Structure formats: structure tokens, C-alpha cells
Amino acid sequence: MSYLQGVVYPPPSSDYPPVVIIFKSDGEILAARAAASMQAAESFLHQVLEEVKSQLDENLTTSPQDEQSQ
């Protein structure tokens, strides 16, 4: 089963922003985004991973019959 991971990389200096990277278990990068601050980067990462989890949970609780009846 594949899964997603995310990390916030702090900037190497004040000239650069923090960067959020979201990637699959095989290392494929799915998203990368610069943020205005470490707090904004961590918030973005949390939000994205929660949205993905919610979508996966919804897909797991929806049976094929439920989808056919829609």
C-alpha cells in the first residue's frame, strides 16, 4: 500500500522561504510549495495531509453499490 509523507524544510538563510514537500512512498514528489513562514508551511502541510486522509476515508467507506446508485 502506498502512502504519502510530507516534510517542511527550513530555509538555509533568511533570503529563502521554508518549503513544503509532499511525496509518495516511492519518492515521487507530488507537491512542493514555498511558504511565508515555518508556521504557514507546517499549517499547509497539516491541511493537505488531513484533506487526503479525509478523501481516503470517504472512499473506503463508500461501497461500489453506493456509487452506482448515485
Secondary structure, 3 states (H helix, E strand, C coil): CCCEEEEEECCCCCCCCCEEEEEECCCCEEEEEECCCHHHHHHHHHHHHHHHHHHHHHHHHCCHHHHHCC
